[in-house]
Amino acid sequence: MRINRYTVKLIKEGGINYSLEEAVISPEIAKDVIERVFALSTSTVEKLGIITLNVKNKIAGLHLIAVGSLNQAFVGAREIFQQALLNNASSIILFHNHPSGNSEPSDADIQLTKKVEDAGQLLGIKVLDHIIVGECGEYVSLKAKGLF
């Protein structure tokens, strides 16, 4: 019987310089980072990703995890935390856009956030927020609204 042996490595392939805050300490800063890097407010399809943060809330990585259709992007906790674990993240901020322009969270958005938060507790990775980007700079922080 043949048994495969694997090694997982995180390899930094490069980076792009952005003028960003030292630490992500508010939903406004998170939204600004998301918009500068991914320009979600102008996207015609739904996209979901995470900001991974170290113990000092400095950005370890930005990950676009799912690109969907006009009104949905399918993703599970597995795909989200795979990226967070590879970044040695202490915490994450979920984000996605609503191409309709309306940044109000749906029931599915709230359920996903709670599911990811529960998974994060098991893994020791805190979910700090879930930012939904609309159009013209509008956004909603689920944490600020007390939705998780």
C-alpha positions as CSV (number, residue, x, y, z in Angstrom):
1,M,0.0,0.0,0.0
2,R,1.3,3.4,-1.0
3,I,0.8,6.2,1.5
4,N,1.4,9.8,0.3
5,R,3.3,12.2,2.5
6,Y,2.6,16.0,2.3
7,T,4.2,19.2,3.4
8,V,2.2,22.5,3.6
9,K,4.1,25.7,3.2
10,L,3.1,29.3,3.1
11,I,5.2,31.1,0.4
12,K,5.0,34.8,0.0
13,E,5.0,35.4,-3.7
14,G,5.3,39.1,-3.6
15,G,3.2,42.1,-2.7
16,I,1.9,45.4,-3.8
17,N,2.4,48.6,-1.8
18,Y,-0.8,50.2,-0.5
19,S,-1.1,53.2,1.7
20,L,-3.0,51.5,4.5
21,E,-3.5,52.1,8.2
22,E,-1.1,50.4,10.6
23,A,-3.8,48.4,12.3
24,V,-7.4,47.6,11.4
25,I,-9.2,48.9,14.5
26,S,-12.6,50.0,13.1
27,P,-15.1,49.0,10.4
28,E,-14.4,52.2,8.5
29,I,-10.7,51.2,8.2
30,A,-11.6,47.7,7.1
31,K,-14.0,49.0,4.5
32,D,-11.4,51.5,3.1
33,V,-8.8,48.6,2.8
34,I,-11.3,46.4,1.1
35,E,-12.4,49.1,-1.3
36,R,-8.8,50.2,-2.2
37,V,-7.6,46.7,-2.9
38,F,-10.7,45.0,-4.4
39,A,-13.0,48.0,-5.5
40,L,-16.1,46.0,-4.6
41,S,-18.5,48.9,-4.8
42,T,-18.1,48.8,-8.6
43,S,-18.3,45.0,-9.0
44,T,-21.2,43.6,-11.0
45,V,-21.0,40.2,-9.3
46,E,-20.9,39.2,-5.6
47,K,-17.4,38.6,-4.2
48,L,-16.5,37.3,-0.7
49,G,-13.2,37.4,1.0
50,I,-11.4,37.9,4.3
51,I,-8.8,40.2,5.8
52,T,-6.5,38.1,8.0
53,L,-5.0,39.9,11.0
54,N,-2.1,39.2,13.4
55,V,-2.3,39.6,17.2
56,K,-1.8,43.4,16.8
57,N,-4.6,43.6,14.2
58,K,-2.1,44.3,11.5
59,I,-3.0,42.9,8.1
60,A,-1.4,39.5,7.4
61,G,-3.2,39.0,4.2
62,L,-6.1,39.8,2.0
63,H,-7.9,37.0,0.3
64,L,-10.7,36.9,-2.3
65,I,-12.2,33.5,-1.7
66,A,-15.4,33.3,-3.8
67,V,-16.7,35.1,-6.9
68,G,-20.3,34.4,-7.5
69,S,-23.3,35.6,-9.5
70,L,-25.5,38.7,-9.4
71,N,-26.8,38.0,-5.9
72,Q,-24.8,35.2,-4.3
73,A,-21.3,33.7,-3.8
74,F,-21.2,30.2,-2.3
75,V,-18.5,29.6,0.3
76,G,-18.1,27.5,3.4
77,A,-16.2,27.9,6.6
78,R,-13.6,25.4,5.3
79,E,-12.5,27.7,2.4
80,I,-12.5,30.7,4.7
81,F,-10.4,29.2,7.4
82,Q,-8.0,27.4,5.0
83,Q,-6.6,30.9,4.1
84,A,-6.7,32.1,7.7
85,L,-4.7,29.1,8.9
86,L,-2.1,29.5,6.2
87,N,-1.6,33.1,7.2
88,N,-1.3,32.2,10.9
89,A,-4.2,34.6,11.5
90,S,-5.2,35.5,15.0
91,S,-8.4,37.0,13.7
92,I,-10.3,37.7,10.5
93,I,-12.8,40.1,9.1
94,L,-15.2,38.7,6.5
95,F,-16.3,41.0,3.7
96,H,-18.5,40.8,0.6
97,N,-20.4,43.1,-1.7
98,H,-24.0,43.5,-2.8
99,P,-23.9,44.4,-6.5
100,S,-27.5,45.7,-6.1
101,G,-25.9,48.6,-4.2
102,N,-28.0,47.9,-1.1
103,S,-25.6,47.1,1.7
104,E,-28.2,45.8,4.2
105,P,-27.5,42.2,5.3
106,S,-29.7,39.4,4.3
107,D,-30.7,36.5,6.6
108,A,-28.2,34.3,4.6
109,D,-25.4,36.9,5.4
110,I,-26.2,36.8,9.1
111,Q,-26.4,32.9,9.1
112,L,-23.0,32.7,7.3
113,T,-21.4,35.1,9.8
114,K,-22.7,33.1,12.8
115,K,-21.5,29.8,11.2
116,V,-18.1,31.2,10.5
117,E,-17.8,32.7,14.0
118,D,-18.7,29.3,15.6
119,A,-16.0,27.6,13.4
120,G,-13.5,30.2,14.3
121,Q,-14.1,29.6,18.0
122,L,-13.1,25.9,17.5
123,L,-10.0,26.9,15.6
124,G,-9.0,29.8,17.9
125,I,-9.4,32.4,15.2
126,K,-11.7,35.3,16.2
127,V,-14.2,36.7,13.7
128,L,-14.0,40.5,14.4
129,D,-16.6,41.6,11.8
130,H,-18.4,41.1,8.6
131,I,-18.4,44.1,6.3
132,I,-21.0,44.4,3.5
133,V,-20.1,46.9,0.8
134,G,-22.8,48.6,-1.3
135,E,-22.3,51.4,-3.8
136,C,-20.9,54.9,-3.4
137,G,-18.9,54.1,-0.3
138,E,-21.9,52.7,1.6
139,Y,-21.2,49.7,3.9
140,V,-22.7,47.9,6.9
141,S,-20.7,46.4,9.7
142,L,-22.6,43.4,11.2
143,K,-20.7,43.7,14.4
144,A,-21.7,47.4,14.8
145,K,-25.3,46.4,14.1
146,G,-25.1,43.8,16.9
147,L,-26.0,41.0,14.4
148,F,-23.4,38.5,15.8
